[in-house]
Amino acid sequence: MQKAVIVYFFTDKKNNLEELNNLLSEGWKVVSQRAMSDGGNNASISLVIVEK
C-alpha cells in the first residue's frame, strides 16, 4: 500500500513533519520525494510517497 503526503515546512512551529515522522515510526518507508517549491520565502513543500 502507498500513500502520498504533502510535507510542508514554513517555520519550526508551522510545519507537518510530525505527520511524516508518525508514519515512519509506524513502519512506513519513504519510496520517493519530489520538491514542489523552490524554497522561496523560507518555505519548503515536498511530495513524499511512503509505502508499507
VENLIN-V958816 format. One record per residue. PHI is phi in whole degrees, -180 to 180 (NA if undefined). D_FIRST is the distance of its C-alpha to the first C-alpha in whole Angstrom. Layout:
PHI/D_FIRST
PHI/D_FIRST
//
This chain:
NA/0
-123/4
-134/7
-104/10
-127/13
-91/17
-101/19
-125/23
-142/26
-104/29
-147/31
-59/30
-99/30
-116/29
-161/25
-124/22
-61/21
-63/21
-61/17
-66/16
-61/18
-64/16
-62/13
-63/14
-71/16
-88/13
103/12
-72/10
-122/11
-76/12
-103/11
-160/14
-148/16
-136/19
-67/22
-115/23
-142/26
-98/29
82/30
-64/33
58/34
59/33
-112/29
-133/26
-131/23
-137/20
-94/17
-119/14
-103/10
-117/8
-140/6
-127/6
//
